[in-house]
Amino acid sequence: MSKADERNDISIDEYIASIPDEAVQQDAKTLIDIMHGISGAKPQLYGIGTIGFGVYKYEYTTGRKGEAHTLAFYPRKARSRFT
């Protein structure tokens, strides 16, 4: 996850407050506390709503390189996505 993917136009608190369902808001706050405790990393908002914690770099034997979140979730009413 590069710096180019980071969102700086809205804070995580503002993003969570913009979620219409209060139960999803509360779930997101709880997950932030849990994932921050596990990773020790500060939460960062990416893309259109992924909340990530830490970044790790990887490289395949083929030479392909990339970055991914150490932990992340994408809060949604129907189903939250975890990585």
Secondary structure, DSSP 8 states (H G I E B T S, - for coil): --GGGB--SS-HHHHHHT-S-HHHHHHHHHHHHHHHHHH---EEEETTTEEEEEEEEEE-TTS-EEEEEEEEEE--SS--EE-
